[in-house]
């Protein structure tokens, strides 16, 4: 038995971002909600930045120009979170060493100034 199913393109009609979720109201009447943490850029954004967005591609996605974030309708529907970029542990270690050295120098300079 063969069954023909006509698939409809997923398109966003309206979006809403709360402090915890991204909600996409689709053209076919469904509402899809995903955790805000799925978009690290939106998670880190201010409420004003989250509010400034535009529907793009005839409803194929949403763009937030202030934070350069794009979320596709399919990404929300099929659950594709955006991975946060990882910093190299080597770079983090170098940064920590620089901070420690700067703090030690600052403390030494303060001690010299206090004993003069």
C-alpha positions as CSV (number, residue, x, y, z in Angstrom):
1,X,0.0,0.0,0.0
2,X,1.4,3.4,-1.0
3,X,0.3,6.5,0.8
4,X,1.0,9.9,-0.8
5,X,1.6,12.7,1.7
6,X,1.9,16.2,0.6
7,X,4.4,18.0,2.8
8,X,4.0,21.7,3.4
9,X,6.9,24.1,3.7
10,X,7.4,25.2,7.3
11,X,7.1,29.0,7.5
12,X,7.0,31.4,10.5
13,X,4.2,33.9,10.7
14,X,5.1,35.5,14.0
15,X,7.7,34.9,16.7
16,X,8.0,35.7,20.4
17,X,11.0,35.5,22.7
18,X,10.5,35.3,26.4
19,X,13.1,35.1,29.1
20,X,13.0,31.3,28.8
21,X,11.8,30.4,25.3
22,X,11.7,31.1,21.6
23,X,8.2,30.6,20.2
24,X,7.5,30.4,16.5
25,X,3.9,30.7,15.4
26,X,3.7,28.9,12.0
27,X,1.6,29.7,9.0
28,X,-0.3,26.5,9.4
29,X,-1.5,27.4,12.9
30,X,1.0,25.4,15.0
31,X,3.2,27.0,17.7
32,X,6.6,25.6,18.3
33,X,8.5,26.5,21.4
34,X,12.2,25.8,22.2
35,X,14.4,26.7,25.1
36,X,16.1,30.1,24.8
37,X,19.4,28.4,25.7
38,X,19.3,26.8,22.2
39,X,20.5,30.2,20.9
40,X,23.4,31.4,22.9
41,X,23.3,34.8,21.1
42,X,19.7,35.3,22.1
43,X,20.4,34.1,25.6
44,X,23.2,36.6,26.0
45,X,21.2,39.4,24.3
46,X,19.3,42.2,26.1
47,X,15.5,42.2,26.0
48,X,15.7,45.2,23.6
49,X,18.0,43.2,21.2
50,X,15.7,40.2,21.4
51,X,12.7,42.4,20.4
52,X,14.4,43.8,17.3
53,X,13.9,41.1,14.7
54,X,12.5,40.5,11.3
55,X,10.9,37.6,9.5
56,X,13.1,36.7,6.5
57,X,12.6,34.6,3.4
58,X,8.8,34.7,3.3
59,X,8.7,33.1,6.7
60,X,11.6,30.7,6.3
61,X,13.4,32.2,9.3
62,X,13.9,35.1,11.7
63,X,16.9,37.5,11.8
64,X,18.0,39.6,14.8
65,X,20.3,42.3,13.3
66,X,21.6,43.6,16.6
67,X,23.2,40.3,17.5
68,X,23.6,38.8,13.9
69,X,21.5,35.8,14.8
70,X,19.3,33.8,12.3
71,X,17.0,31.0,13.2
72,X,15.3,28.9,10.5
73,X,11.8,27.6,10.7
74,X,13.1,24.1,10.2
75,X,15.7,24.6,12.9
76,X,13.0,25.4,15.4
77,X,10.7,22.6,14.1
78,X,13.3,19.9,14.1
79,X,15.2,21.0,17.2
80,X,18.6,22.1,16.0
81,X,20.2,24.2,18.7
82,X,23.1,26.5,17.8
83,X,26.4,25.4,19.4
84,X,28.3,28.0,21.4
85,X,31.8,28.5,20.0
86,X,34.4,26.9,22.2
87,X,37.6,28.7,23.0
88,X,40.8,26.8,22.9
89,X,41.9,25.7,26.4
90,X,45.5,26.8,25.4
91,X,44.2,30.3,24.7
92,X,42.3,30.3,28.0
93,X,45.3,29.2,29.9
94,X,47.5,31.9,28.3
95,X,44.9,34.5,29.2
96,X,44.8,33.3,32.8
97,X,48.6,33.4,33.1
98,X,48.6,37.0,31.8
99,X,45.9,38.0,34.3
100,X,47.9,36.4,37.2
101,X,51.1,38.1,36.1
102,X,49.4,41.5,35.8
103,X,47.8,41.0,39.2
104,X,51.2,40.1,40.8
105,X,52.9,43.1,39.2
106,X,50.1,45.4,40.4
107,X,50.4,44.0,44.0
108,X,54.2,44.5,43.9
109,X,53.8,48.1,42.6
110,X,51.3,48.8,45.4
111,X,53.6,47.4,48.0
112,X,56.5,49.5,46.8
113,X,54.4,52.6,46.8
114,X,53.1,51.9,50.3
115,X,56.6,51.3,51.8
116,X,58.0,54.6,50.3
